[in-house]
């Protein structure tokens, strides 16, 4: 009888411990995240051939995105901060995001581990006639000023589409806000990642070795920041003029992404003129 009693007590303790461990893991997932990269695990020639065709699309869909997972189950993709909220959940080792926008409706993966501030999620991609296994590495961001600022509504105010056509002053201010945002974003990416994705930044730039140019065409994501295509064209012309005026003033640094970040801030000084405040036009650093 005593052995049965101790066995039941042991089961109760084990159940509580497992419940606490699950809750602890779920609590750890609440916070701000940067999707780093997918580690593909291919075992056959057919899998390699199929994944080769889709790899860029997969990386562009998820790579280097900023996400917030809230304790109440809300999920926010920062690129869509003012558009939608998704829902995330962890059930045993099943991690799921729903209604989170492109790529995240749904996103279904297996929780593998969380160590050294990096979450590993195993996802099976059904591509053509193959099931491709990738393990996403997602970095939990520290509570430092740069990372946290990127997640705030204030820093993302420029994403709100204006209700009417804007004056040149307003367009310049919107450009300054965009450039400051992506300057900080590039600084974060330079610390956490070995690469950066051009499609993740809607500014119409070409990136060179120690230099930046302006594309003739504009990304849809850039146009949608403004009231209409005419206002976007005005913004595009301001960027083109600014880059031309700053020719020869591109500052070299330890890596290209940091260089781009510094040049963005230098551009805000030129664009601001009498419109920018002193805090907006601080020297590049």
C-alpha angles and dihedrals in degrees: 000000000000091000091054090050093052090045091055091047090050091052091051093050091047091050092050092047092050091047091050091047091051091048090047091052091048090049090051091056093059108099143060122317142188116208104226113182145315117252102209120211109202122175105175138047090242092056091050092050093049096044092048089064094050104031097097092048092050093049092045091050097055110006120116093357119150116230136180120206111194127205091241091060098261117139122199126191102205094218086062097036096137097035110058148350122218131198127241130192140175115211112179099309096335112109116191138176122191134185090009098130132254110004092005102073088105118355109177124183144145120254106237105170146319115218136145090010090300123117119205118206122183113215129183113215115201100214118171106309095339137082106221118202117213129171113213117213110209121184122216108223123232120239092256123141098252098048095044093046091057090059097052126103089230094058090047097047090111089068091071108100111234118245093223139021111289133228120246089257092056092045091052091050091050090051091049091053091049093049093048091048095051092042088061091041091054090049090054093046091049089058099043107031140046092217142030132215121232093204090058090068114059095200109116097243137137113214120217137173101286095348150068130218133187121245119232090228129053128231116243087238090060094047091050091058089069133059094256142341091273092060090044089054090053089052091047091053091050090053092047092049092047095050090049091050091050095050108141093020097093109129118222118223143164093292139008096250092057088049091054090049092054093046091052089057091047088053092055090060092055095042094046100059106149092344101063124079121233091254091055094049100049116149117271113268 
